[in-house]
Amino acid sequence: MLNRRHIRIKVMQTLFAFDGNEASNFNTDQKFLMESMDGMYDLYLLMMSLFIEIHKKSEDQYKKLQNRLSVDSNKVKPTKHLVNNKLLLKISDNKLLLESITNRKINLWDLDFEYVDIIYKNIVKSDLFSTYTKKQNPNFEDDKYFIVEIFKTIIASNDKLYDYLEDKKITWIDDLPIINTNLLKLLKQVKSNSSDGYFLPELYKDDDDKQFAIQLFQKTILNKAELSQAMVGKTTNWDSDRLANIDSLLITMAICEFQKFPSIPIKVTINEYLEIAKEYSTPKSSTFINGVLDNLAKEYQNNGSLNKVGRGLV
């Protein structure tokens, strides 16, 4: 779920927020980093719990409409498509998922139910819902297609939900695109016989990724003076103000990867930080960073100080 680029972003945000210097509270900063990454899983569970709440809402609404129908037979008979949606049922009845939501206390919708109402109303008013309810006895694939489409067009793109999540935890806004992408992939690939554990993916691909986050954070701080020295003379054509912002931090982190991570190819490091700069810094930052890192890489290659092992890593 958490890829290397997002790990780099999390490290960057932590270093930027806490100045990233050796005098800062090292343990506190690292704890913040790990909690920030772990918080992504809370966001994932919160988005999953939204499906559960939508299903509960559909059951409540169906009962209310049934009661009205018993009083006034002229009322339109309510549809049970959402109530009987096989994918929603699979999510709502998932014991492992429900356990995780309970254990991590992801119960925000109990207090902020109005957002569930907003999403639910948008769903039942949509053309997607109108088309869906015309299907007689939809199968699992029909039900899945409907859930995938409402997630893409109604849930993931909802501005009020976006604002709500930003208010709850500022770091979630950077996390939301990757959570939504992973969630969409899971929804598209789920099978009728998928196990309960299917909707509980690992946060890290493997332990190496978790260690990469910790080591990148630690090595950037502990070697900051040395890494900063490597920039001397490489930024003379740029305003000094530029070096006081995030560009300097991204260059420092990239140099750290050059020097302290022998298994990461130079091109991968450069490309990753250029992409991060495009998203988090100024329009010209990627050009600036590319020039500095390219010159440094050539210098290291020429003087034989590039610490890389394995083929194709230069």
Secondary structure, DSSP 8 states (H G I E B T S, - for coil): -B-HHHHHHHHHHHHHHTTT-TTS-HHHHHHHHHHHHHHHHHHHHHHHHHHHHHHHHHHHHHHHHHHHHHH-TTS-----TTTT-HHHHHHHT-HHHHHHHHHTT--HHHH-HHHHHHHHHHHHTSHHHHHHTTSSS--HHHHHHHHHHHIIIIITT-HHHHHHHHHH-TTHHHHHHHHHHHHHHHHHH--TT--GGGG---SBSSHHHHHHHHHHHHHHHHTHHHHHHTTTTS-TTS-GGGGGSHHHHHHHHHHHHHHH-TTS-HHHHHHHHHHHHHHHS-TTHHHHHHHHHHHHHHHHHHHT-----STT--
